[in-house]
Amino acid sequence: MEREIPAVFYDGVTSKPQEATVRVSDLNSLEVVLPDGARFQWPLEHKGMEWERSSSMLRLSFGDHPRRVLLIRDELFIKSFVLRMRYTGRQGGYDRILSFARSGPVIFFLGVVALLVCAYLWILPWAAERLVLVVPSTLDERIGEAAYQQMAFALNEDRDKTIALQAFGDAMDLSPSFEPRYHVVEDAQVNAFALPGGHIVVFTGILEKMSSAEELAALLAHEATHVEKRHSTRMMARSMAGYLFLSLLIGDVNAVVTLVAENANALRNLDYGRGLESEADGVGQEMLFANDLDPMAMVRLLELLEREAIDVPEVLAFLSSHPLTEDRITAARERAGSLGVPQRPNDRLGVLFEQLHPTTDQPTDEMPSSDN
Amino acid sequence: MLGASTTQRLAFKGKGGDLFVVLIVNMLLTFITLGLYYPWAKARKLSWYYEHTELDGHPFHFHGTGSEMFRGFIKAIALLLLIYGTYIVGVLMNEVTIVLVGILVMFVGLLAFIPLVIHGSLRYRSSRSSWRGIHFGYRGQLRELYRICLRDGLLTLITLGIYASWFTINVRRYTLSHMRYGSSSYAYKGDGTEYFLLNLKGYFLTLFTLGIYAFWWQRDLFNYYVNNLVWNFQDGRRIDFKSTATGGGFFGLMVVNLLIIIFTLGIGFAWVEVRTMRYVLENIRMEGDADLNAVVQTEQEHKNAMADDLGDLMDIGVFF
């Protein structure tokens, strides 16, 4: 390589660039000639000599701060320089990976994209769930307790009914690993929710709409399954893992991409949430059966929810878990069919239910009294 | 005394395909190291942007390294744990007093760290940037930045947020006016009142035009940043920055970007980045009689990467 290679030289003293020429003088150095005729040797083997290659440029630097810099854009020179560095063991791992990737094997990109997609869709949720299993369930209790204490101020709890509901719940065995604590809250919403670790809140709105003790049992079984199966904690672990994955990998790529990805992540969580609802229905029905209650009660509870939850706008229909009640009802009916009716019907709950139900004083007969 | 006035433009020479390769490799390495590679990935990405940004045909260079940023990353996480730690412990122990102390620590801690983060990132980032072998630098005083933030923060609170425009511009003026490039320095002439009126106009016109004016508002904000920036040289000559961005330009840029993202299912993100960089940088014109060759190296090496990473984690955009 006796060619003279054009280069740009920055001396680190002023911002004036100098058009230099570079020649390979011997194995260990380059000879640099400046426009004013000055020439000097540029060592290649010296520890203080650093090189960096970008897509079209080689940047050599040498010396203490401020360093002297040579920029070379000659493709042939860059190629042989990089080869030389590779053979003398001075090419870093990153540069190797990058030059391999730059050579453009489509299979590499497809592979990486496929790996990342798989990781996001399956490996990551799986790992997050494993992690939750390792974490002791007392964490659920602590998180739930803290959350409940913070929202308790805003909830208008009915003390008497809470005591009655606790007795109602305690008459069954719904959650082997936790001790559910039931609360009745004065609120017109036809709803109930469970916090991790055991707090289960039931609104008076849904109690009023209920017509049998078994429906309430089905509701508690559903909510207790959320607690027992640690749904909230699993959900949190999954969504945090997803968020961390997205923000570390594509977080600072581009605002639009991040926005799209975060929304997709939220949608996925919603979808996962629907899966958890079905699980709560299913396991809840098994709980009902184990407590000598008719699993069909879950179907009636869902039908009640479907009738009452019409206030969800149609647009949100495919996003929210509620309007899918139709599917859940069908599934619950099938499960009830395969579980059958318990041999010894549980009649302890009826009296307890009456304390919770406002229409106790004037009993109505319009509800169907037989289940089969 | 006055030399011939010349016009320069920043140029962006990066190609979407090349950035795609760099970012895919970054993602792969970040993934297989369970995220530990993040600081190195960040340094690689910054290097790539600098290397492909040119002024007068010469590229910028980013000197920061992954290991520097990794140390900062670790310190930043430790610090954030400290700030949030008391609160989280309090919540988990369900102790009201610890929760309250935790909330206090969190607020005071975060507020106290914002000026530090701005200061530190500016120092780190500028000292690690060079052009033609001459380093940039930031010589603002941390104490002064605290004074501005405390004063303007209080005024913003008292005026229910109205003073935020003055706050923004005061911080911007202070920080940009203490930026240097070797022996030359920068100044920012913007003022809060003008910035406030501009935002007021932008807000209402965007409201009245059902969002369409947002692109022109964006243009005004960009112009206000660029047009008020001056580059002063040691011999008294200077270069003025002029934006040539237009609302229509921003509109086209963003609409096409959105289409690219949608139709490539996100894979086109690298091309979107390149298009954006090109639009922003190539719409900054520099006019003046100063001699770009006459700058002398002045800045010392600066070693402390913590604040740079803190800035990242807290998502404070110091640079536009």
Chai-1 contact restraints between the chains, C-beta under 6 A:
chainA,res_idxA,chainB,res_idxB,connection_type,confidence,min_distance_angstrom,max_distance_angstrom,comment,restraint_id
A,Y10,B,R132,contact,1.0,0.0,6.0,A-B,restraint_1
A,Y10,B,G133,contact,1.0,0.0,6.0,A-B,restraint_2
A,G12,B,G133,contact,1.0,0.0,6.0,A-B,restraint_3
A,V13,B,Q297,contact,1.0,0.0,6.0,A-B,restraint_4
A,T14,B,V296,contact,1.0,0.0,6.0,A-B,restraint_5
A,S15,B,R132,contact,1.0,0.0,6.0,A-B,restraint_6
A,S15,B,I134,contact,1.0,0.0,6.0,A-B,restraint_7
A,S15,B,N293,contact,1.0,0.0,6.0,A-B,restraint_8
A,S15,B,V295,contact,1.0,0.0,6.0,A-B,restraint_9
A,K16,B,N293,contact,1.0,0.0,6.0,A-B,restraint_10
A,P17,B,R132,contact,1.0,0.0,6.0,A-B,restraint_11
A,S54,B,E51,contact,1.0,0.0,6.0,A-B,restraint_12
A,S55,B,D18,contact,1.0,0.0,6.0,A-B,restraint_13
A,H65,B,E301,contact,1.0,0.0,6.0,A-B,restraint_14
A,P66,B,Q297,contact,1.0,0.0,6.0,A-B,restraint_15
A,V69,B,G133,contact,1.0,0.0,6.0,A-B,restraint_16
A,I97,B,V25,contact,1.0,0.0,6.0,A-B,restraint_17
A,L98,B,V25,contact,1.0,0.0,6.0,A-B,restraint_18
A,A101,B,V21,contact,1.0,0.0,6.0,A-B,restraint_19
A,A101,B,V25,contact,1.0,0.0,6.0,A-B,restraint_20
A,R102,B,V21,contact,1.0,0.0,6.0,A-B,restraint_21
A,V112,B,I24,contact,1.0,0.0,6.0,A-B,restraint_22
A,V112,B,L28,contact,1.0,0.0,6.0,A-B,restraint_23
A,R142,B,L92,contact,1.0,0.0,6.0,A-B,restraint_24
A,E145,B,N94,contact,1.0,0.0,6.0,A-B,restraint_25
A,A146,B,V91,contact,1.0,0.0,6.0,A-B,restraint_26
A,A146,B,N94,contact,1.0,0.0,6.0,A-B,restraint_27
A,L248,B,T30,contact,1.0,0.0,6.0,A-B,restraint_28
A,L248,B,G35,contact,1.0,0.0,6.0,A-B,restraint_29
A,L248,B,Y38,contact,1.0,0.0,6.0,A-B,restraint_30
A,L249,B,M27,contact,1.0,0.0,6.0,A-B,restraint_31
A,L249,B,T30,contact,1.0,0.0,6.0,A-B,restraint_32
A,V253,B,F269,contact,1.0,0.0,6.0,A-B,restraint_33
A,N254,B,F269,contact,1.0,0.0,6.0,A-B,restraint_34
A,N254,B,V272,contact,1.0,0.0,6.0,A-B,restraint_35
A,N254,B,E273,contact,1.0,0.0,6.0,A-B,restraint_36
A,V256,B,I261,contact,1.0,0.0,6.0,A-B,restraint_37
A,V257,B,G266,contact,1.0,0.0,6.0,A-B,restraint_38
A,V257,B,F269,contact,1.0,0.0,6.0,A-B,restraint_39
